[in-house]
Amino acid sequence: MIGRRVGACSMLVTLLHGLEPYMDATDESSFLQDMLMANSLHVLIKLHERLQRFNTQKPAPVQEHAEHLAHQVMKELHALEARPEIKELMHVLSKPHVQDLLSVHDSVAQNDYEPRLPLLAADDDEDEEDSVRIIQMMKSKEPLGATVKRDKSTGALVVARVMRGGAADRVGLIHEGDELREVNGVLMQDKKPEEIIPILAQSDRAVTFKVIPGTKGQLEPDNTEVFVRAMFDYHPEKDSAIPCKEAGLEFWRGDVLQILSQEDDTWWQASRVADANPRAGLIPSRQLQERRVVLRRPEALFQTSRALTTNSVDADYVAIHGIHMAGLRRSFRLSKKDHRRQEMQAKWKKSEVDGENHISSYQEVVPYVRQPGEPYRLVLLVGPSGVGLTELKRKLLLSDPEHFGVAVPHTTRERRRRERDGVDYHFISKHAFESDILHHKFIEYGEHGGKYYGTSLDSVRKVLAESKVCLLDVEPDAVKLLYTTEFKPYVTFIKPPAIEQLRLSRRKARILASCDEAKPTRTFMEADFEEMINTAQDMEDKYGYLFEKIIINDDLATVFTALRAELKKLEKESNWIPKIWP
């Protein structure tokens, strides 16, 4: 035909010309012509031809000991005159990544890049059933990633589960339900599951399994990505019910987990998202954990419930350095210890789910990044009275008043001199206030001295509409009202430190405040410290599932810096929000 080798693309062109007399205007002819002349097809053919040539003419390495040669060259250069080009060459050859590159080159040149498994004995499977499978794996520091159990009906050792992403899962030859006959030549007939670990530890490089495939078969993997935020701490070494403590995954409340398998109704497989090298481990399923909580709940019925109390705060806002801090002091939070016995009759709205009765194990979450022009997430600060919420809000607002804002509260009292409607308070009539209560427009409200005070949903919306971050401190039972797609609240719990550190920090704050006569100073008693710590513990126990961040206020300046950094990350980086929000 032609004296030299003809390329496949040229043959296609020749074929197309030869078919021209037989081509017509039908769709089939047009499709065939377009397909044969498609540029993508020609690129694939050329790539295939190059791979074929590479397979038949593999490039031979010029040198199999390039790393050693480089070291010899460096020794020779040491003895020469230190000219600039010699120094530069020495610098290049001494770089770690260059040395690693030469080492890898030598390994490939010498075909020394694959582990060599030991040869199997020729008669290993002569007397075994046809279904027996022999599996060899290279031993490493990584766990095998499978658990075994004794089958109650047959007495055989079988694979109970294969951990997703583990060594056994990656090999793809060991499946749930497989029967173990031998491990490294040791019969498993009379062995207990815990006796397998020492046998594996004694092997040098390779581990050999003889298994009979189970009848359950290999399930198709579920590629749906499921992420959850843990609502409780879990320590597998303390769990007597877990099938294998070593296979358990430890986590803490607030950790984000990726659920890898929910095939078992009792034990899920999961990994921690934040880990650099996440490994799959066993965790209690939602059903198991919530059943455990219900079984433990009767014990709590006999415990004395401590009421959440609030100590005295100033009734009105304060103005600092010319900036009106409307909303900083909530006038409807007053003291139970007021010597004038002017008790506030709080009428907090009940949330849809009472924190004390709520059972929560995992919250399904999705990654979220705020888009330009989208409102900022509402920042909710929660904590016991006296822990420093007001001061944190003040510091944040002063740090950037153009970026942060607070909701202006409503009141039915008379406006005082120099107060401005809509800036210091929204001054409304008692009838209008009670009408707003009936229409559920308030997040929190209360009555003091015959006057209503409250924070409305619209006042929060107004701050967010101004493209500002709205800072709001609320009682924890009010969080549920704001836990919606509209506000996407970032709930931060400010927690007091241990009582010794609490005494020290409040003493330091009192000394600093005494230097500024214009700044009001609150005196704390020992009972206040104990009440603050106990109240914080009650809040965390009952509402901790709502807290996205917990910060211990052992030093106000440090906490402010940490909170400011967290809020910056929240605005710019991806964060996890409940799946029901977007």
MARSE-613815 format. One record per residue (C-alpha): residue in one letter; x, y, z. Coordinates in steps of 0.2 Angstrom, whole numbers, padded with zeros to 4 digits, always signed. Example, Ala and Ser with C-alpha at 12.3 -4.5 7.8 and 13.67 -1.06 7.14 Angstrom:
// MARSE-613815
A+0062-0022+0039;S+0068-0005+0036;
//
This chain:
// MARSE-613815
M+0000+0000+0000;I+0013+0013+0006;G+0031+0010+0009;R+0031+0017+0026;R+0020+0015+0042;V+0004+0025+0040;G-0003+0034+0055;A-0021+0030+0061;C-0027+0048+0058;S-0021+0047+0040;M-0030+0030+0037;L-0046+0038+0044;V-0045+0052+0031;T-0041+0040+0017;L-0056+0030+0023;L-0067+0045+0023;H-0062+0049+0005;G-0066+0031+0000;L-0083+0032+0007;E-0088+0048-0002;P-0097+0040-0017;Y-0108+0030-0004;M-0112+0045+0007;D-0129+0054+0006;A-0139+0067+0015;T-0145+0055+0029;D-0142+0058+0047;E-0132+0042+0048;S-0120+0048+0035;S-0118+0065+0043;F-0115+0057+0060;L-0102+0045+0053;Q-0093+0060+0044;D-0093+0071+0059;M-0087+0057+0071;L-0072+0052+0059;M-0067+0070+0057;A-0069+0075+0075;N-0053+0083+0082;S-0055+0075+0099;L-0055+0057+0091;H-0039+0062+0082;V-0031+0068+0098;L-0035+0051+0107;I-0028+0041+0092;K-0012+0051+0092;L-0010+0049+0111;H-0014+0030+0109;E+0000+0029+0096;R+0013+0038+0107;L+0009+0026+0122;Q+0011+0011+0110;R+0028+0017+0105;F+0033+0020+0123;N+0028+0003+0127;T+0038-0005+0114;Q+0053+0007+0116;K+0055+0010+0134;P+0068+0024+0137;A+0083+0016+0146;P+0091+0025+0161;V+0108+0033+0157;Q+0114+0030+0175;E+0107+0019+0189;H+0117+0027+0203;A+0114+0046+0200;E+0113+0050+0219;H+0130+0042+0222;L+0137+0051+0207;A+0131+0067+0213;H+0139+0064+0230;Q+0155+0060+0221;V+0154+0076+0211;M+0151+0086+0227;K+0167+0079+0235;E+0177+0083+0219;L+0170+0101+0219;H+0176+0104+0237;A+0194+0102+0231;L+0192+0115+0217;E+0194+0134+0218;A+0178+0142+0225;R+0172+0150+0209;P+0154+0157+0209;E+0148+0144+0196;I+0155+0130+0208;K+0146+0137+0223;E+0130+0138+0213;L+0132+0120+0208;M+0136+0114+0225;H+0121+0123+0232;V+0109+0115+0219;L+0116+0097+0222;S+0114+0099+0241;K+0096+0104+0241;P+0085+0090+0249;H+0072+0090+0235;V+0086+0087+0222;Q+0094+0073+0232;D+0076+0065+0234;L+0073+0067+0215;L+0090+0058+0211;S+0085+0044+0224;V+0068+0041+0216;H+0076+0041+0199;D+0088+0027+0205;S+0074+0017+0212;V+0064+0018+0196;A+0080+0014+0186;Q+0084-0002+0197;N+0065-0007+0197;D+0066-0005+0216;Y+0050+0003+0219;E+0038-0012+0223;P+0037-0022+0238;R+0041-0040+0235;L+0029-0052+0243;P+0036-0069+0249;L+0033-0084+0238;L+0018-0095+0243;A+0021-0113+0246;A+0017-0124+0231;D+0006-0136+0242;D-0003-0122+0252;D-0020-0125+0243;E-0019-0143+0238;D-0031-0149+0252;E-0042-0133+0253;E-0059-0130+0245;D-0060-0122+0228;S-0068-0107+0236;V-0053-0103+0248;R-0045-0086+0244;I-0027-0082+0249;I-0023-0064+0252;Q-0006-0056+0255;M-0004-0038+0262;M+0012-0029+0266;K+0013-0025+0284;S+0014-0007+0290;K+0011+0004+0305;E-0007+0007+0300;P-0020-0004+0308;L-0028-0018+0296;G-0044-0009+0297;A-0056-0023+0300;T-0064-0032+0315;V-0068-0050+0318;K-0081-0059+0328;R-0086-0077+0332;D-0101-0083+0322;K-0113-0090+0335;S-0120-0103+0323;T-0105-0110+0315;G-0091-0106+0328;A-0080-0099+0314;L-0071-0082+0315;V-0078-0070+0302;V-0075-0053+0297;A-0087-0042+0307;R-0084-0026+0297;V-0071-0017+0286;M-0067+0001+0290;R-0069+0013+0276;G-0053+0020+0269;G-0042+0007+0280;A-0029-0005+0273;A-0041-0019+0271;D-0054-0008+0262;R-0041-0001+0250;V-0035-0019+0245;G-0053-0023+0241;L-0051-0042+0244;I-0057-0044+0262;H-0076-0041+0264;E-0088-0042+0278;G-0094-0060+0282;D-0078-0068+0275;E-0072-0083+0286;L-0054-0083+0292;R-0046-0100+0290;E-0028-0095+0293;V-0017-0080+0297;N+0001-0082+0293;G-0001-0101+0293;V-0009-0102+0310;L-0026-0110+0310;M-0040-0100+0317;Q-0051-0114+0321;D-0049-0113+0340;K-0043-0095+0341;K-0052-0081+0350;P-0053-0064+0341;E-0041-0055+0353;E-0028-0068+0349;I-0026-0062+0331;I-0017-0046+0336;P-0001-0055+0343;I-0001-0066+0327;L-0001-0050+0316;A+0012-0042+0327;Q+0024-0056+0325;S+0025-0055+0306;D+0039-0046+0298;R+0035-0039+0281;A+0019-0048+0274;V+0003-0054+0281;T-0005-0069+0273;F-0024-0073+0276;K-0033-0088+0270;V-0052-0084+0269;I-0068-0092+0263;P-0078-0078+0255;G-0094-0075+0264;T-0112-0076+0257;K-0116-0058+0261;G-0106-0052+0247;Q-0098-0035+0244;L-0110-0020+0245;E-0110-0006+0233;P-0102+0009+0241;D-0113+0024+0245;N-0104+0039+0238;T-0116+0051+0246;E-0106+0063+0257;V-0114+0065+0275;F-0106+0077+0287;V-0112+0079+0305;R-0107+0090+0320;A-0106+0080+0336;M-0116+0085+0350;F-0107+0075+0364;D-0090+0069+0369;Y-0086+0051+0365;H-0071+0041+0372;P-0071+0023+0365;E-0060+0017+0379;K-0074+0020+0391;D-0087+0012+0381;S-0090-0006+0387;A-0103-0009+0372;I-0091-0005+0358;P-0086-0021+0348;C-0068-0016+0347;K-0061-0002+0358;E-0046+0000+0346;A-0057+0003+0331;G-0067+0017+0340;L-0065+0035+0335;E-0063+0048+0349;F-0071+0065+0347;W-0077+0080+0356;R-0093+0090+0356;G-0092+0102+0341;D-0081+0091+0330;V-0087+0089+0312;L-0087+0071+0307;Q-0089+0063+0290;I-0100+0048+0291;L-0093+0035+0279;S-0105+0020+0283;Q-0122+0018+0291;E-0124+0000+0286;D-0124-0005+0304;D-0139+0001+0314;T-0129+0002+0330;W-0111+0007+0325;W-0107+0020+0311;Q-0090+0022+0303;A-0084+0040+0303;S-0068+0051+0302;R-0064+0068+0309;V-0064+0081+0296;A-0051+0092+0304;D-0038+0078+0305;A-0023+0079+0293;N-0024+0060+0290;P-0042+0055+0294;R-0045+0037+0298;A-0061+0028+0299;G-0067+0023+0316;L-0083+0016+0325;I-0095+0029+0333;P-0112+0026+0341;S-0126+0028+0328;R-0139+0041+0331;Q-0151+0028+0337;L-0139+0021+0349;Q-0134+0037+0357;E-0151+0044+0359;R-0157+0028+0366;R-0143+0029+0379;V-0148+0047+0383;V-0166+0042+0386;L-0161+0028+0398;R-0150+0040+0408;R-0163+0053+0409;P-0173+0046+0424;E-0157+0049+0435;A-0158+0068+0431;L-0176+0069+0437;F-0170+0067+0455;Q-0158+0081+0453;T-0162+0098+0460;S-0164+0110+0445;R-0155+0126+0448;A-0164+0141+0441;L-0154+0152+0429;T-0152+0169+0438;T-0146+0185+0432;N-0137+0198+0443;S-0139+0216+0442;V-0134+0226+0427;D-0136+0245+0423;A-0154+0248+0417;D-0149+0259+0402;Y-0135+0260+0389;V-0119+0269+0392;A-0110+0281+0380;I-0091+0277+0378;H-0080+0289+0369;G-0094+0297+0360;I-0101+0281+0353;H-0119+0278+0359;M-0119+0259+0364;A-0138+0257+0362;G-0142+0239+0366;L-0127+0235+0376;R-0136+0235+0393;R-0152+0226+0392;S-0164+0235+0404;F-0175+0220+0406;R-0162+0210+0415;L-0162+0216+0433;S-0156+0209+0450;K-0165+0196+0460;K-0155+0203+0474;D-0161+0221+0472;H-0164+0228+0489;R-0179+0238+0483;R-0187+0221+0478;Q-0191+0228+0461;E-0193+0211+0453;M-0193+0209+0435;Q-0207+0198+0428;A-0199+0190+0413;K-0210+0183+0400;W-0198+0174+0389;K-0205+0166+0373;K-0204+0147+0374;S-0194+0140+0360;E-0200+0126+0349;V-0188+0114+0358;D-0185+0115+0376;G-0166+0113+0379;E-0169+0103+0395;N-0179+0090+0385;H-0170+0090+0369;I-0161+0074+0364;S-0147+0078+0351;S-0133+0067+0346;Y-0128+0073+0328;Q-0133+0088+0318;E-0131+0086+0299;V-0121+0100+0292;V-0115+0107+0276;P-0100+0119+0271;Y-0105+0137+0269;V-0096+0152+0262;R-0104+0169+0263;Q-0106+0177+0246;P-0103+0195+0242;G-0119+0206+0246;E-0126+0192+0257;P-0130+0197+0275;Y-0118+0192+0289;R-0122+0178+0301;L-0130+0184+0317;V-0117+0183+0331;L-0126+0177+0347;L-0116+0178+0364;V-0122+0167+0378;G-0116+0166+0395;P-0120+0168+0414;S-0122+0186+0421;G-0106+0193+0425;V-0095+0183+0413;G-0091+0198+0402;L-0104+0198+0388;T-0107+0217+0389;E-0088+0221+0389;L-0085+0209+0374;K-0098+0218+0364;R-0092+0235+0369;K-0074+0230+0364;L-0080+0223+0347;L-0090+0238+0343;L-0076+0250+0348;S-0064+0240+0337;D-0074+0243+0321;P-0090+0253+0323;E-0093+0253+0304;H-0093+0234+0304;F-0101+0229+0320;G-0118+0234+0326;V-0130+0231+0341;A-0149+0230+0340;V-0158+0245+0347;P-0170+0240+0361;H-0189+0245+0363;T-0196+0252+0379;T-0213+0260+0385;R-0205+0272+0397;E-0204+0291+0394;R-0189+0297+0384;R-0176+0306+0394;R-0166+0322+0390;R-0153+0319+0376;E-0161+0302+0371;R-0165+0300+0353;D-0179+0289+0347;G-0172+0275+0336;V-0154+0278+0342;D-0155+0275+0361;Y-0171+0266+0362;H-0187+0264+0351;F-0200+0273+0362;I-0217+0265+0359;S-0234+0265+0368;K-0239+0251+0380;H-0253+0246+0368;A-0241+0245+0353;F-0228+0235+0364;E-0242+0222+0369;S-0248+0221+0352;D-0230+0216+0346;I-0229+0203+0360;L-0245+0195+0353;H-0238+0195+0336;H-0222+0187+0342;K-0210+0201+0337;F-0199+0201+0352;I-0184+0189+0355;E-0184+0193+0373;Y-0194+0205+0384;G-0198+0209+0402;E-0207+0222+0413;H-0198+0233+0426;G-0206+0247+0436;G-0222+0245+0426;K-0212+0248+0410;Y-0209+0236+0396;Y-0191+0233+0389;G-0187+0221+0375;T-0177+0217+0359;S-0186+0214+0343;L-0183+0204+0328;D-0185+0219+0317;S-0171+0228+0326;V-0159+0214+0322;R-0165+0214+0304;K-0161+0232+0303;V-0143+0230+0308;L-0140+0216+0296;A-0148+0226+0282;E-0135+0239+0285;S-0122+0226+0280;K-0115+0225+0298;V-0112+0211+0310;C-0126+0211+0323;L-0120+0207+0340;L-0133+0201+0352;D-0132+0193+0369;V-0148+0182+0374;E-0153+0169+0386;P-0150+0152+0379;D-0168+0147+0378;A-0171+0162+0366;V-0158+0155+0354;K-0170+0143+0346;L-0181+0157+0340;L-0166+0164+0330;Y-0160+0147+0324;T-0166+0149+0307;T-0161+0151+0289;E-0164+0170+0289;F-0151+0173+0303;K-0139+0158+0302;P-0133+0162+0320;Y-0116+0159+0326;V-0119+0155+0344;T-0104+0158+0355;F-0104+0152+0373;I-0093+0163+0385;K-0089+0152+0400;P-0081+0157+0416;P-0064+0149+0421;A-0061+0139+0437;I-0065+0148+0453;E-0047+0152+0457;Q-0044+0160+0440;L-0061+0169+0441;R-0057+0177+0458;L-0040+0183+0451;S-0047+0190+0435;R-0061+0199+0443;R-0049+0207+0456;K-0038+0213+0442;A-0053+0220+0433;R-0059+0229+0449;I-0042+0237+0451;L-0041+0243+0433;A-0059+0250+0434;S-0055+0259+0450;C-0043+0270+0440;D-0057+0276+0429;E-0070+0284+0440;A-0082+0286+0425;K-0083+0267+0423;P-0095+0258+0434;T-0087+0244+0444;R-0097+0229+0450;T-0091+0220+0466;F-0092+0201+0466;M-0095+0191+0481;E-0089+0172+0483;A-0107+0167+0481;D-0108+0176+0464;F-0093+0166+0458;E-0101+0150+0463;E-0117+0155+0455;M-0109+0160+0439;I-0100+0143+0437;N-0115+0133+0442;T-0126+0143+0430;A-0113+0141+0416;Q-0113+0122+0419;D-0132+0121+0418;M-0132+0131+0402;E-0119+0120+0394;D-0128+0104+0400;K-0145+0109+0393;Y-0141+0120+0378;G-0123+0115+0373;Y-0130+0107+0357;L-0133+0124+0351;F-0116+0131+0354;E-0104+0132+0339;K-0090+0139+0349;I-0085+0139+0368;I-0073+0152+0374;I-0067+0152+0392;N-0065+0170+0399;D-0050+0169+0410;D-0043+0185+0403;L-0054+0198+0394;A-0041+0205+0382;T-0036+0187+0377;V-0054+0182+0374;F-0058+0198+0364;T-0043+0194+0353;A-0048+0176+0350;L-0066+0180+0347;R-0062+0194+0335;A-0051+0182+0325;E-0065+0169+0325;L-0077+0181+0318;K-0065+0186+0304;K-0063+0168+0299;L-0082+0166+0300;E-0084+0180+0287;K-0071+0174+0275;E-0068+0156+0276;S-0079+0141+0274;N-0089+0135+0290;W-0101+0122+0294;I-0120+0126+0296;P-0135+0115+0298;K-0141+0107+0282;I-0158+0113+0285;W-0153+0131+0283;P-0147+0134+0265;
//
